[in-house]
Amino acid sequence: MSQFLVVYCARQRTVLIGGIDHGITGELIELPASGRYTVTLQLQSGDIGCQPPSHIVDLLNTNALFPKEISFDVV
């Protein structure tokens, strides 16, 4: 069953899940199954880093109306 995630950041960045591009911040991301995922952002030139560097999320019982939400701050 699909699971859903929204990643927030004040700056638009590519969302990497397991190192693979899955969309951009602020958009609904659909993943094929429940499970544990490592989420990071693809930094751009001039970015020093982000806080936290990554999120490990357990996706279960989400849907398009009630996705898991996480946030990053880019510095």
N, CA, C and O atoms as CSV, one atom per row, in Angstrom:
chain,resi,resn,atom,element,x,y,z
A,1,MET,N,N,0.846,-1.177,0.000
A,1,MET,CA,C,0.000,0.000,0.000
A,1,MET,C,C,0.896,1.246,0.000
A,1,MET,O,O,1.868,1.314,0.752
A,2,SER,N,N,0.573,2.201,-0.823
A,2,SER,CA,C,1.370,3.430,-0.937
A,2,SER,C,C,1.369,4.216,0.368
A,2,SER,O,O,0.412,4.183,1.141
A,3,GLN,N,N,2.471,4.920,0.584
A,3,GLN,CA,C,2.621,5.815,1.732
A,3,GLN,C,C,2.959,7.202,1.197
A,3,GLN,O,O,3.443,7.344,0.074
A,4,PHE,N,N,2.697,8.230,2.018
A,4,PHE,CA,C,2.830,9.601,1.545
A,4,PHE,C,C,3.627,10.449,2.520
A,4,PHE,O,O,3.550,10.278,3.736
A,5,LEU,N,N,4.402,11.375,1.947
A,5,LEU,CA,C,5.324,12.206,2.703
A,5,LEU,C,C,5.358,13.601,2.094
A,5,LEU,O,O,5.310,13.754,0.873
A,6,VAL,N,N,5.443,14.622,2.953
A,6,VAL,CA,C,5.695,15.985,2.495
A,6,VAL,C,C,6.900,16.496,3.274
A,6,VAL,O,O,6.941,16.415,4.501
A,7,VAL,N,N,7.880,17.021,2.547
A,7,VAL,CA,C,9.099,17.550,3.143
A,7,VAL,C,C,9.078,19.062,2.983
A,7,VAL,O,O,8.943,19.579,1.874
A,8,TYR,N,N,9.214,19.767,4.104
A,8,TYR,CA,C,9.185,21.226,4.084
A,8,TYR,C,C,10.581,21.801,4.271
A,8,TYR,O,O,11.415,21.253,4.992
A,9,CYS,N,N,10.806,22.921,3.598
A,9,CYS,CA,C,12.035,23.699,3.733
A,9,CYS,C,C,11.716,25.086,3.189
A,9,CYS,O,O,10.933,25.226,2.250
A,10,ALA,N,N,12.322,26.106,3.779
A,10,ALA,CA,C,12.077,27.472,3.314
A,10,ALA,C,C,12.606,27.686,1.894
A,10,ALA,O,O,12.162,28.596,1.194
A,11,ARG,N,N,13.549,26.852,1.475
A,11,ARG,CA,C,14.105,26.935,0.120
A,11,ARG,C,C,13.712,25.681,-0.653
A,11,ARG,O,O,13.708,24.580,-0.103
A,12,GLN,N,N,13.386,25.853,-1.910
A,12,GLN,CA,C,13.021,24.705,-2.733
A,12,GLN,C,C,14.265,23.873,-3.016
A,12,GLN,O,O,15.252,24.373,-3.555
A,13,ARG,N,N,14.205,22.607,-2.648
A,13,ARG,CA,C,15.321,21.683,-2.854
A,13,ARG,C,C,14.773,20.334,-3.306
A,13,ARG,O,O,13.612,20.003,-3.061
A,14,THR,N,N,15.624,19.569,-3.965
A,14,THR,CA,C,15.281,18.215,-4.363
A,14,THR,C,C,15.304,17.310,-3.137
A,14,THR,O,O,16.231,17.365,-2.329
A,15,VAL,N,N,14.279,16.481,-3.008
A,15,VAL,CA,C,14.185,15.539,-1.898
A,15,VAL,C,C,14.771,14.203,-2.350
A,15,VAL,O,O,14.360,13.637,-3.363
A,16,LEU,N,N,15.735,13.713,-1.581
A,16,LEU,CA,C,16.348,12.423,-1.853
A,16,LEU,C,C,15.887,11.426,-0.800
A,16,LEU,O,O,15.965,11.693,0.399
A,17,ILE,N,N,15.417,10.303,-1.249
A,17,ILE,CA,C,15.010,9.233,-0.342
A,17,ILE,C,C,15.839,8.019,-0.717
A,17,ILE,O,O,15.724,7.475,-1.816
A,18,GLY,N,N,16.676,7.610,0.222
A,18,GLY,CA,C,17.612,6.536,-0.086
A,18,GLY,C,C,18.576,6.937,-1.185
A,18,GLY,O,O,19.059,6.087,-1.933
A,19,GLY,N,N,18.862,8.247,-1.287
A,19,GLY,CA,C,19.782,8.756,-2.290
A,19,GLY,C,C,19.181,8.955,-3.672
A,19,GLY,O,O,19.887,9.353,-4.599
A,20,ILE,N,N,17.891,8.685,-3.827
A,20,ILE,CA,C,17.226,8.788,-5.131
A,20,ILE,C,C,16.262,9.970,-5.135
A,20,ILE,O,O,15.520,10.181,-4.176
A,21,ASP,N,N,16.281,10.733,-6.220
A,21,ASP,CA,C,15.398,11.892,-6.392
A,21,ASP,C,C,13.940,11.449,-6.373
A,21,ASP,O,O,13.529,10.597,-7.161
A,22,HIS,N,N,13.154,12.042,-5.455
A,22,HIS,CA,C,11.736,11.720,-5.360
A,22,HIS,C,C,10.849,12.956,-5.467
A,22,HIS,O,O,9.664,12.886,-5.140
A,23,GLY,N,N,11.384,14.069,-5.911
A,23,GLY,CA,C,10.568,15.264,-6.066
A,23,GLY,C,C,11.203,16.448,-5.370
A,23,GLY,O,O,12.400,16.443,-5.081
A,24,ILE,N,N,10.394,17.468,-5.100
A,24,ILE,CA,C,10.917,18.675,-4.470
A,24,ILE,C,C,10.160,18.977,-3.185
A,24,ILE,O,O,9.064,18.471,-2.945
A,25,THR,N,N,10.774,19.807,-2.378
A,25,THR,CA,C,10.158,20.186,-1.110
A,25,THR,C,C,8.810,20.844,-1.367
A,25,THR,O,O,8.616,21.544,-2.361
A,26,GLY,N,N,7.894,20.604,-0.455
A,26,GLY,CA,C,6.567,21.187,-0.539
A,26,GLY,C,C,5.573,20.388,-1.352
A,26,GLY,O,O,4.379,20.685,-1.321
A,27,GLU,N,N,6.032,19.377,-2.085
A,27,GLU,CA,C,5.140,18.550,-2.890
A,27,GLU,C,C,4.839,17.238,-2.179
A,27,GLU,O,O,5.645,16.752,-1.386
A,28,LEU,N,N,3.678,16.671,-2.470
A,28,LEU,CA,C,3.302,15.374,-1.940
A,28,LEU,C,C,4.129,14.304,-2.651
A,28,LEU,O,O,4.147,14.241,-3.880
A,29,ILE,N,N,4.806,13.472,-1.879
A,29,ILE,CA,C,5.627,12.398,-2.421
A,29,ILE,C,C,4.950,11.074,-2.083
A,29,ILE,O,O,4.627,10.807,-0.926
A,30,GLU,N,N,4.743,10.259,-3.096
A,30,GLU,CA,C,4.144,8.939,-2.900
A,30,GLU,C,C,5.234,7.884,-2.977
A,30,GLU,O,O,6.004,7.840,-3.936
A,31,LEU,N,N,5.293,7.036,-1.962
A,31,LEU,CA,C,6.248,5.934,-1.918
A,31,LEU,C,C,5.475,4.625,-2.020
A,31,LEU,O,O,4.335,4.547,-1.563
A,32,PRO,N,N,6.076,3.599,-2.610
A,32,PRO,CA,C,5.323,2.387,-2.936
A,32,PRO,C,C,4.884,1.525,-1.759
A,32,PRO,O,O,3.944,0.741,-1.891
A,33,ALA,N,N,5.543,1.654,-0.617
A,33,ALA,CA,C,5.225,0.744,0.492
A,33,ALA,C,C,5.582,1.371,1.828
A,33,ALA,O,O,6.358,2.325,1.900
A,34,SER,N,N,5.002,0.819,2.881
A,34,SER,CA,C,5.376,1.253,4.224
A,34,SER,C,C,6.805,0.796,4.506
A,34,SER,O,O,7.318,-0.110,3.850
A,35,GLY,N,N,7.434,1.426,5.478
A,35,GLY,CA,C,8.789,1.042,5.833
A,35,GLY,C,C,9.578,2.211,6.360
A,35,GLY,O,O,9.056,3.309,6.552
A,36,ARG,N,N,10.852,1.951,6.591
A,36,ARG,CA,C,11.780,2.967,7.097
A,36,ARG,C,C,12.553,3.546,5.926
A,36,ARG,O,O,13.116,2.818,5.108
A,37,TYR,N,N,12.569,4.877,5.863
A,37,TYR,CA,C,13.233,5.591,4.773
A,37,TYR,C,C,14.166,6.658,5.341
A,37,TYR,O,O,13.868,7.273,6.365
A,38,THR,N,N,15.293,6.871,4.672
A,38,THR,CA,C,16.211,7.949,5.024
A,38,THR,C,C,16.005,9.078,4.019
A,38,THR,O,O,16.147,8.891,2.810
A,39,VAL,N,N,15.666,10.252,4.547
A,39,VAL,CA,C,15.335,11.406,3.705
A,39,VAL,C,C,16.406,12.480,3.889
A,39,VAL,O,O,16.747,12.842,5.015
A,40,THR,N,N,16.928,12.982,2.781
A,40,THR,CA,C,17.893,14.076,2.788
A,40,THR,C,C,17.489,15.079,1.709
A,40,THR,O,O,16.591,14.824,0.907
A,41,LEU,N,N,18.166,16.212,1.708
A,41,LEU,CA,C,17.960,17.206,0.652
A,41,LEU,C,C,19.209,17.287,-0.206
A,41,LEU,O,O,20.325,17.116,0.284
A,42,GLN,N,N,19.013,17.547,-1.481
A,42,GLN,CA,C,20.131,17.801,-2.377
A,42,GLN,C,C,20.469,19.279,-2.250
A,42,GLN,O,O,19.670,20.138,-2.624
A,43,LEU,N,N,21.642,19.573,-1.727
A,43,LEU,CA,C,22.035,20.966,-1.523
A,43,LEU,C,C,22.483,21.591,-2.832
A,43,LEU,O,O,22.901,20.898,-3.760
A,44,GLN,N,N,22.390,22.905,-2.890
A,44,GLN,CA,C,22.804,23.644,-4.071
A,44,GLN,C,C,24.057,24.450,-3.764
A,44,GLN,O,O,24.439,24.607,-2.604
A,45,SER,N,N,24.683,24.950,-4.798
A,45,SER,CA,C,25.866,25.778,-4.649
A,45,SER,C,C,25.569,26.932,-3.701
A,45,SER,O,O,24.564,27.625,-3.861
A,46,GLY,N,N,26.422,27.138,-2.731
A,46,GLY,CA,C,26.226,28.205,-1.758
A,46,GLY,C,C,25.610,27.732,-0.460
A,46,GLY,O,O,25.698,28.425,0.553
A,47,ASP,N,N,24.979,26.545,-0.470
A,47,ASP,CA,C,24.443,25.979,0.762
A,47,ASP,C,C,25.598,25.411,1.589
A,47,ASP,O,O,26.472,24.722,1.063
A,48,ILE,N,N,25.589,25.706,2.872
A,48,ILE,CA,C,26.599,25.159,3.773
A,48,ILE,C,C,26.182,23.768,4.255
A,48,ILE,O,O,27.018,22.877,4.405
A,49,GLY,N,N,24.914,23.600,4.487
A,49,GLY,CA,C,24.381,22.331,4.972
A,49,GLY,C,C,22.927,22.493,5.321
A,49,GLY,O,O,22.311,23.507,4.993
A,50,CYS,N,N,22.372,21.500,5.985
A,50,CYS,CA,C,21.000,21.619,6.454
A,50,CYS,C,C,20.866,20.938,7.805
A,50,CYS,O,O,21.646,20.060,8.174
A,51,GLN,N,N,19.854,21.377,8.521
A,51,GLN,CA,C,19.579,20.838,9.845
A,51,GLN,C,C,18.179,20.272,9.872
A,51,GLN,O,O,17.243,20.970,9.482
A,52,PRO,N,N,17.994,19.077,10.300
A,52,PRO,CA,C,19.042,18.094,10.542
A,52,PRO,C,C,19.628,17.620,9.213
A,52,PRO,O,O,19.033,17.858,8.162
A,53,PRO,N,N,20.772,16.959,9.240
A,53,PRO,CA,C,21.368,16.476,7.983
A,53,PRO,C,C,20.481,15.458,7.266
A,53,PRO,O,O,20.486,15.376,6.038
A,54,SER,N,N,19.715,14.680,8.047
A,54,SER,CA,C,18.798,13.703,7.462
A,54,SER,C,C,17.693,13.390,8.467
A,54,SER,O,O,17.816,13.663,9.661
A,55,HIS,N,N,16.624,12.816,7.957
A,55,HIS,CA,C,15.537,12.301,8.793
A,55,HIS,C,C,15.402,10.813,8.471
A,55,HIS,O,O,15.454,10.425,7.304
A,56,ILE,N,N,15.235,10.002,9.474
A,56,ILE,CA,C,14.855,8.608,9.274
A,56,ILE,C,C,13.396,8.517,9.684
A,56,ILE,O,O,13.046,8.771,10.836
A,57,VAL,N,N,12.545,8.153,8.727
A,57,VAL,CA,C,11.107,8.125,8.983
A,57,VAL,C,C,10.558,6.720,8.795
A,57,VAL,O,O,10.969,5.986,7.896
A,58,ASP,N,N,9.632,6.367,9.654
A,58,ASP,CA,C,8.883,5.125,9.517
A,58,ASP,C,C,7.517,5.487,8.962
A,58,ASP,O,O,6.704,6.110,9.644
A,59,LEU,N,N,7.273,5.096,7.729
A,59,LEU,CA,C,6.002,5.429,7.092
A,59,LEU,C,C,5.035,4.265,7.221
A,59,LEU,O,O,5.305,3.154,6.766
A,60,LEU,N,N,3.910,4.544,7.849
A,60,LEU,CA,C,2.867,3.557,8.051
A,60,LEU,C,C,1.560,4.304,8.294
A,60,LEU,O,O,1.526,5.290,9.031
A,61,ASN,N,N,0.518,3.841,7.688
A,61,ASN,CA,C,-0.821,4.420,7.873
A,61,ASN,C,C,-0.912,5.887,7.453
A,61,ASN,O,O,-1.599,6.675,8.104
A,62,THR,N,N,-0.227,6.258,6.374
A,62,THR,CA,C,-0.379,7.602,5.820
A,62,THR,C,C,-1.295,7.510,4.601
A,62,THR,O,O,-1.530,6.428,4.062
A,63,ASN,N,N,-1.796,8.644,4.187
A,63,ASN,CA,C,-2.533,8.704,2.926
A,63,ASN,C,C,-2.345,10.098,2.341
A,63,ASN,O,O,-1.705,10.953,2.955
A,64,ALA,N,N,-2.894,10.324,1.169
A,64,ALA,CA,C,-2.685,11.597,0.485
A,64,ALA,C,C,-3.244,12.784,1.269
A,64,ALA,O,O,-2.730,13.896,1.153
A,65,LEU,N,N,-4.282,12.560,2.059
A,65,LEU,CA,C,-4.848,13.644,2.863
A,65,LEU,C,C,-4.104,13.853,4.174
A,65,LEU,O,O,-4.109,14.956,4.720
A,66,PHE,N,N,-3.472,12.814,4.678
A,66,PHE,CA,C,-2.744,12.873,5.949
A,66,PHE,C,C,-1.361,12.258,5.797
A,66,PHE,O,O,-1.099,11.177,6.323
A,67,PRO,N,N,-0.462,12.953,5.068
A,67,PRO,CA,C,0.888,12.420,4.882
A,67,PRO,C,C,1.743,12.660,6.125
A,67,PRO,O,O,1.401,13.483,6.974
A,68,LYS,N,N,2.846,11.942,6.221
A,68,LYS,CA,C,3.868,12.245,7.222
A,68,LYS,C,C,4.527,13.546,6.783
A,68,LYS,O,O,4.814,13.726,5.600
A,69,GLU,N,N,4.769,14.460,7.732
A,69,GLU,CA,C,5.398,15.745,7.411
A,69,GLU,C,C,6.693,15.880,8.173
A,69,GLU,O,O,6.745,15.609,9.372
A,70,ILE,N,N,7.753,16.303,7.474
A,70,ILE,CA,C,9.049,16.575,8.114
A,70,ILE,C,C,9.589,17.890,7.571
A,70,ILE,O,O,9.165,18.362,6.515
A,71,SER,N,N,10.532,18.476,8.308
A,71,SER,CA,C,11.095,19.777,7.908
A,71,SER,C,C,12.605,19.781,7.999
A,71,SER,O,O,13.203,19.086,8.820
A,72,PHE,N,N,13.208,20.582,7.134
A,72,PHE,CA,C,14.640,20.855,7.139
A,72,PHE,C,C,14.844,22.367,7.129
A,72,PHE,O,O,13.997,23.110,6.633
A,73,ASP,N,N,15.961,22.815,7.671
A,73,ASP,CA,C,16.422,24.194,7.538
A,73,ASP,C,C,17.743,24.174,6.786
A,73,ASP,O,O,18.691,23.519,7.218
A,74,VAL,N,N,17.814,24.880,5.671
A,74,VAL,CA,C,19.057,24.985,4.892
A,74,VAL,C,C,19.831,26.206,5.371
A,74,VAL,O,O,19.264,27.288,5.519
A,75,VAL,N,N,21.124,26.031,5.613
A,75,VAL,CA,C,21.976,27.141,6.040
A,75,VAL,C,C,23.076,27.376,5.025
A,75,VAL,O,O,23.901,28.272,5.206
